[in-house]
Amino acid sequence: MTTAPISLQDLQRRLYVKAKAEKDWRFWGLYVHVGKLETLRAAYVMAKENDGAPGIDGVTFEAIEAAGVEPFLAQLRAELVTRTYWPLRNRRVEIPKDGGKVRVLGIAAIRDRVVQGALKLILEPIFEADFHDGSYGYRPKRTAQQAVDRVAEAIVRNKTRVIDVDLAAYFDSVRHDRLLAKVARRVNDRDILHLLKLMLKAAGKRGVPQGSVISPLLSNIYLTEVDAMLERAKAVTANGTHTYVEYARYADDLVILVNNDRRQDWLVEAVPQRLREELAKLDLRLNEEKSRIVDLSRGESFGFLGFDFRRLRSLRGRWRPQYTPKQKKRTALLQGLKEVFRRSRSQPVAALIAEINPKLRGWVNYFRIGHASRCFAFVRQWVERKVRRHLMRARNRRGFGWKRWSTAWLYDQLGLFADYRVRYLSRA
């Protein structure tokens, strides 16, 4: 994780404290901080760590560093200070999805990623003070695993009727005028709002581009009032410290859980109705085909952030949530690895392992919570067999070499990824 310069950290801390203490305060004089070299340096480091393909101008990080990072940042600063900065159009990239669909990413030029990052560094502390506990998407010190754990904890507390929400084309539907109005509630700085407007226009007439540095922050700002509505629903229906409604949102992925008490049946209808009303204010709508109500007490299941959730009775007779990696997520991993094995048939095994280890590590680290042990065992065995087959092919032999190489040798000597342990998040 990147550590911002101390003076920038102090500014961020002061902005957060002020925003937290005064909910109606509108901040001014922010633009000068976006154009500071220390802010741009911190933004450049973050962009470099995230790496990514070049934008529409084709400029890479290697080209920037060959010419000098400081002159590059000085040029950006000069354009910001003189108000001559103008973002380039995003490069559109289509990523295949399930069902033959595609997700369109907007890849900004590196110069624009740096400016977006600088703007995010200044705006994020202000709006972070307004975000709610149920929101987890792309926020500091918050992870998708924590959102999954929040859902599991709600199921433990007998909230087994689940409203599985799917927003229709959310990132493409955000209205720029309403988003800018939401930012203006907290920001009284015309230069900041003008800069943000330029960034949004570079992506099109509507929506925020997926893949943009500042898009996650903007998407959270746009949906904050939805979170606020759900927080009010929790509060007004609570009985002392006991709540009958819980929710977790990660960007546009949202699930709402309602208590299994039949006296709370009205909530199963009232909450979706209020949600539709709130979304209508934002000119958003539900994907009615994918949004549904699930009753875990009847053996039904639902998906959230790549996990399948259901409720099972433990050996001690207690009901507990079970959440495992989705079958399609495992299939996608193995298909990707299979392509690497196919492409690397003539390569040394060390090069093969160097390529598959990061993929395995990233996938396992994401899913190593809940009840992933059986899935992990399948993946581990599948990968081990593929590596053994690769070794035998290199020797023009059949089989898997079970007697030739021990399992320990594959992991200790070849360095094949071996950490498939499941871990549990600590709950406060």
WOZIVEN-V87865 format. One record per backbone hydrogen bond with DSSP energy under -0.5 kcal/mol. NH is the residue of the N-H (numbers start at 1). CO is the residue of the C=O. Records with the same first field share a line. If there is no record, write none. Layout:
NH = CO + CO
This chain:
4 = 2
9 = 5
10 = 6
11 = 7
12 = 8
13 = 9
14 = 10
15 = 11
16 = 12
17 = 13
18 = 14
19 = 15
20 = 16
21 = 17
22 = 18
23 = 21
25 = 22
27 = 25 + 186
33 = 30
34 = 30
35 = 31
36 = 33
40 = 36
41 = 37
42 = 38
43 = 39
44 = 40
45 = 41
46 = 42
47 = 43
48 = 44
49 = 45
50 = 46
51 = 47
58 = 55
64 = 60
65 = 61
66 = 62
67 = 63
68 = 64
72 = 68
73 = 69
74 = 70
75 = 71
76 = 72
77 = 73
78 = 74
79 = 75
80 = 76
81 = 77
82 = 78
83 = 80
84 = 79
85 = 79
90 = 202
91 = 107
92 = 90
93 = 105
95 = 93 + 103
97 = 101
100 = 97
101 = 98
103 = 95
104 = 102
105 = 93 + 103
106 = 210
107 = 91 + 105
108 = 106
113 = 109
114 = 110
115 = 111
116 = 112
117 = 113
118 = 114
119 = 115
120 = 116
121 = 117
122 = 118
123 = 119
124 = 120
126 = 123
127 = 123
128 = 124
129 = 125
130 = 127
131 = 127
135 = 132
136 = 249
137 = 249
139 = 136
142 = 139
147 = 143
148 = 144
149 = 145
150 = 146
151 = 147
152 = 148
153 = 149
154 = 150
155 = 151
156 = 152
157 = 153
158 = 155
159 = 154
160 = 158
161 = 258
162 = 160 + 294
163 = 256
164 = 162 + 292
165 = 163 + 254
167 = 252
168 = 285
169 = 167
170 = 167
173 = 169 + 170
174 = 170
179 = 175
180 = 176
181 = 177
182 = 178
183 = 179
184 = 180
185 = 181
186 = 183
187 = 183
188 = 27 + 186
189 = 187
193 = 189
194 = 190
195 = 191
196 = 192
197 = 193
198 = 194
199 = 195
200 = 196
201 = 197
202 = 198
203 = 199 + 200
204 = 201
207 = 174
208 = 171
210 = 104
212 = 209
216 = 212
218 = 214
219 = 215
220 = 216
221 = 217
222 = 218
223 = 219
224 = 220 + 221
226 = 223
227 = 223
228 = 224
229 = 225
230 = 226
231 = 227
232 = 228
233 = 229
234 = 230
235 = 231
236 = 232
237 = 233
238 = 234 + 235
239 = 242
240 = 238
242 = 239
243 = 241
246 = 257
248 = 255
249 = 134
250 = 253
253 = 250
254 = 165 + 252
255 = 248
256 = 163
257 = 246
258 = 161
259 = 244
260 = 158
264 = 261
265 = 262
267 = 264
268 = 264 + 265
269 = 265 + 266
270 = 266
271 = 267
273 = 269
274 = 270
275 = 271
276 = 272
277 = 273
278 = 274
279 = 275
280 = 276
281 = 277
282 = 278 + 279
283 = 280
284 = 279
287 = 166
288 = 286
290 = 287
291 = 287
292 = 164
294 = 162
296 = 160 + 294
298 = 295
299 = 296
300 = 295
302 = 309
304 = 307
307 = 304
308 = 324
309 = 302 + 307
310 = 322
312 = 320
314 = 312 + 318
317 = 314
320 = 312
322 = 310
324 = 308
326 = 306
329 = 326
330 = 326
331 = 327
332 = 328
333 = 329
334 = 330
335 = 331
336 = 332
337 = 333
338 = 334
339 = 335
340 = 336
341 = 337
342 = 338
343 = 339
344 = 340
345 = 342
347 = 344
352 = 348
353 = 349
354 = 350
355 = 351 + 352
356 = 352
357 = 353
358 = 354
359 = 355
360 = 356
361 = 357
362 = 358
363 = 359
364 = 360
365 = 361
366 = 362
367 = 363
368 = 364
371 = 323
376 = 372
377 = 373
378 = 374
379 = 375
380 = 376
381 = 377
382 = 378
383 = 379
384 = 380
385 = 381
386 = 382
387 = 383
388 = 384
389 = 385
390 = 386
391 = 387
392 = 388
393 = 389
394 = 390
395 = 391 + 392
396 = 393
397 = 392
405 = 401
410 = 406
411 = 407
412 = 408
413 = 409
414 = 409
416 = 410
420 = 418
423 = 368
